Amino acid sequence: MTQHRQSHQSQHPQREEKPIPLLFKYLPKSWGPFRELVGYLAPYKQRIALGLLAGIGFAAVNSSMLLLIRWIGDTAFQGKFSQADMMKGATLGQGPKIDAFLWMALLIPGVMILRSLLAYANVYCLTWVSLRALRDMRRRVFGHLMGQSLDFFNKSQSGRLLSRVLNDTMVAQQSMVTIVGDLVKQPLTAIGAILVLLHIDWKFTLFSLVLFPICLVPVIVYGRRVRKASRAMQNEAGVMAVILQESFAGVRIIKSFAREVFQQHLFDKSSEEQFRSSMKASKSGAIVQPMIETVSAFGVSLALFYVYFSHLTIGSFLALLGGMFLLYDPIKNISKIHVTIQNCLGAATSIIELLATKPTIHDLPGARPLGAVRGHLALEGVNFSYGISNAGGGMAENAVTGLNLVIEPGQKVALVGASGAGKSTILSLLLRFYDPQQGRVLIDGNDLRDLTLDSLREQIGIVTQESFLFHDSIYENIRFGRLDATKEEIEQAARLAYAHDFIMAQPHGYETVVGDKGCLLSGGQQQRLAIARALLKAAPVLLLDEATSALDSESEKMIQSALESLSEGRTVIAIAHRLSTVLGSDMIVVMDQGRIVATGTHAELLNSSELYSNLYRLQFTHA
């Protein structure tokens, strides 16, 4: 687990445009998603070339086998069907000697071994490319998702995103490599066999293949149905992933309300829909092969009559009959290519649509990295709306309106007010999770939109109300605050957060795994680890969103003491519903309905702000 966490903590992969090989630039427009996916094969063109060369060699050996069969048949049997005549000819010296039989007997397995090796090389190389390309595609899709803004995730279902990264990429990539391999190997195998058959007896070959165009009819008709059914199946797989993700994440709520049967019903409904879509795709795909085999059987039957009346030699007969059987496998696979393409396009369309989604918050052209930060923050005439329309269909109300606020370096500022007053929105704007529709947010006089996102967020530490811990060790969860931190620095951060003692009491100390979202720890322990993570980052700006809400009174006093030490020389903005935690702030900002209604110290606001004095009186009267 630790190795996976460490490998995932690197910077996001660059989302470069993939080059498209010249061979695939002239595909039909309807194959647009497939044409884009082919770009993932470009880095592995040498391995693809080896695989395709092995496929070409396989096709050549397959074709030569027919000539070998004819030669052996005519040489060994002297063109006669009777074994007695053959043995008589050998006795009289008119047939092949025993050593010639030996060479012929050895030649057959030799050719088959070469054929098998080429087939293995073809499958191995293309499978290697498929898995590499699948890795690259998943990496790009995941990196693209990590680059999306918060509003994207607010509107998306995480289970459906999981399905895109895991299922759709696998279907698309495996289908694509299969197509690329079969488009070379199978047609060449069929063409080679047909050319040899034409060389042996062109009349027989034309006669037996006259029904071949009829085989294309079911491929075209049912291929469209497969594509439609495959898309529905993949969409339903996304629905199932959503149900699974939400059921596991919300298992406490499900059990609290005794809704296990209800969730089972949702899962069963999704399973049934996926079953129907899968059966539609399977029926449409499975019916193609029997129809082709039926048509081919008529061709073989008619060809046998030709053999009977034309009095072919035994070698030619065996070669022509073997050729008909050798043609069966490539023609069968060629008939499946269209179905595979439809499966690939169904999955690829979802991936391409996802990759086409642009983040609303991103580094603007010319954005520069933020250097050393003093911690001067300012909001100038900021209006911001989350963009969610109200029930009447009109424009959404502003989350914050007309904000003007200046925070000096090293100042400790508290944001207070009722829920929905806009406090958390200010923190989101400072982190540039969103951009204001009007006004500016500044840090050290720099508009946040002029700075790179990574450099900005590296200068800001945060502890949220709902602390999130990864399913990893305590050590790795704290180290997430600063990846190059030493063990001593991590332990020091834990001590400052008053977490070291309870950590050492765990079964494996700092290597104890905390479980999904930290479920194996108490709420207070989770919060202290989150605070230790922020302490380790030691950013010049610290944001606290109800950072002590999950702590008991004794732990809260310890954390408050640690935060006071941490705030020395740093700018701290804290959200707190309990005014007792912010009484010592340098400035308290009172908010109501998205506006700043008063600012000042605790003593000043008691006299100047009716809203603040009411909040204070309400809390301490009931305390």
Buried (B, 14 or more C-beta within 10 A) or exposed (E): EEEEBEEEEEEEBEEEEBEBBEEBEEEEEEBBBBBBBBBBBBBBEEBBEBBBBBBBBBBBBBBBBBBBBBBBBBBBBBBBEEEEBBEBBBEEEEBBEEEBBEEBEEEEEEBEEBBEBBBEBBBBBBBBBBBBBBEBBBBBBBBBBEBBBBBBEEEBBEBBBBBBBBBBBBBBBBBBBBBBBBBBBBBBBBEBBBEBBBBBBEEBBEBBBEBBEBBEEBBEEBBEBBBBBBBBBBBBBBBBBBBBBBBEBBBEEBEEEEBEEEBEEBBEBBEEBBEBBBEBBEEBBEBBBEBBBEBBEEBBEEBBEBBEEEEBBBBBBBBBBBBBEBBBBBBBBBBBBBBBBBBBBBBBBBBBEBBEBEBEBEBEEEBEEBEEBBBBBBBBEBBBBBBEEEEEEEEEEBBBBBBEBEBBBBBBBBBBBEEEBBBBBBBBBBBBBBBBEBBBBBBBEBBBBBBBBEBBBBBBBBBBBEBEBBBBBBBBBBBBBBEEBEEEBBBBBBBBBBBBEBBEEBEEEBBBBBEEBBEBBEBBBBBBBBBBBBBBBBBBBBBBBBBBBBBEEEBBEBBBEBBEEBBEEBBBBBBBBEBBBBEEBBBBBBBBBBBBBBBBEBEBBEEEBEBBBEBBEEEEEEE
